[in-house]
């Protein structure tokens, strides 16, 4: 298997629609956290900006991340997100080890 994968996902909702992002996350979080290989799945709201969020994900391998992306609940969530998001999320994959 591959090394752990860490993602930082930047999300912006349409003006005034941040609560919908939070509700979607609250529905998904317990399901995602129960998936094999999920090490972290945490949403943070940007301070002072109710329509901007950062999602931190850590997966045990690229295989478990790929399996997560193909789950029915994620396919459904991805299909619903354009109704409240300002555009596609910006997904940043970090290197495996932090720099010294």
GUNUTOR-659222 format. One line per 3 residues: number of its first residue (from 0); their letters; for each residue x, y, z of C-alpha. Coordinates in nm, 2 decimals. Layout:
// residues N
NUM> a> X:Y:Z ~ ...;
END
This chain:
// residues 100
0> xxx> 0.00:0.00:0.00 ~ 0.10:0.36:-0.05 ~ 0.18:0.62:0.22;
3> xxx> -0.08:0.82:0.40 ~ -0.25:1.10:0.21 ~ -0.33:1.44:0.37;
6> xxx> -0.56:1.68:0.19 ~ -0.66:2.04:0.26 ~ -0.98:2.13:0.08;
9> xxx> -1.08:2.50:0.05 ~ -1.46:2.54:0.01 ~ -1.65:2.86:-0.06;
12> xxx> -2.03:2.86:-0.05 ~ -2.27:3.10:-0.22 ~ -2.33:3.41:-0.01;
15> xxx> -2.54:3.32:0.30 ~ -2.53:2.95:0.22 ~ -2.26:2.84:0.47;
18> xxx> -2.51:2.68:0.70 ~ -2.59:2.43:0.41 ~ -2.22:2.33:0.39;
21> xxx> -2.22:2.27:0.77 ~ -2.54:2.06:0.75 ~ -2.40:1.85:0.46;
24> xxx> -2.08:1.79:0.66 ~ -2.27:1.70:0.97 ~ -2.46:1.43:0.78;
27> xxx> -2.14:1.30:0.61 ~ -1.89:1.31:0.89 ~ -1.99:1.00:1.09;
30> xxx> -2.02:0.79:0.77 ~ -1.69:0.91:0.63 ~ -1.51:0.86:0.96;
33> xxx> -1.63:0.50:0.97 ~ -1.48:0.42:0.63 ~ -1.17:0.20:0.62;
36> xxx> -0.86:0.41:0.61 ~ -1.01:0.74:0.72 ~ -0.77:0.89:0.97;
39> xxx> -0.92:1.24:0.99 ~ -1.22:1.43:0.84 ~ -1.26:1.77:1.00;
42> xxx> -1.44:2.08:0.87 ~ -1.33:2.43:1.00 ~ -1.50:2.76:0.92;
45> xxx> -1.27:3.05:0.83 ~ -1.28:3.30:1.12 ~ -1.50:3.59:1.03;
48> xxx> -1.61:3.44:0.70 ~ -1.93:3.24:0.74 ~ -1.92:3.12:0.38;
51> xxx> -1.56:2.99:0.37 ~ -1.44:2.65:0.50 ~ -1.13:2.43:0.52;
54> xxx> -1.18:2.06:0.52 ~ -0.88:1.85:0.65 ~ -0.87:1.49:0.54;
57> xxx> -0.62:1.22:0.61 ~ -0.63:0.88:0.46 ~ -0.41:0.57:0.52;
60> xxx> -0.34:0.53:0.15 ~ -0.42:0.65:-0.20 ~ -0.63:0.33:-0.23;
63> xxx> -0.85:0.41:0.06 ~ -0.89:0.77:-0.06 ~ -0.99:0.64:-0.40;
66> xxx> -1.24:0.40:-0.24 ~ -1.38:0.69:-0.04 ~ -1.43:0.91:-0.35;
69> xxx> -1.63:0.62:-0.52 ~ -1.87:0.56:-0.23 ~ -2.24:0.63:-0.30;
72> xxx> -2.26:0.89:-0.02 ~ -1.97:1.09:-0.16 ~ -2.11:1.07:-0.52;
75> xxx> -2.44:1.20:-0.39 ~ -2.28:1.47:-0.18 ~ -2.07:1.59:-0.48;
78> xxx> -2.38:1.60:-0.70 ~ -2.57:1.81:-0.43 ~ -2.29:2.06:-0.35;
81> xxx> -2.33:2.29:-0.65 ~ -2.67:2.40:-0.51 ~ -2.49:2.58:-0.23;
84> xxx> -2.12:2.61:-0.33 ~ -1.98:2.91:-0.52 ~ -1.77:2.67:-0.73;
87> xxx> -1.56:2.36:-0.72 ~ -1.35:2.30:-0.40 ~ -0.98:2.36:-0.43;
90> xxx> -0.81:2.04:-0.32 ~ -0.45:2.06:-0.21 ~ -0.26:1.74:-0.14;
93> xxx> 0.03:1.78:0.11 ~ 0.36:1.59:0.10 ~ 0.36:1.29:0.33;
96> xxx> 0.61:1.44:0.59 ~ 0.62:1.79:0.72 ~ 0.93:1.99:0.64;
99> x> 1.19:2.03:0.92;
END
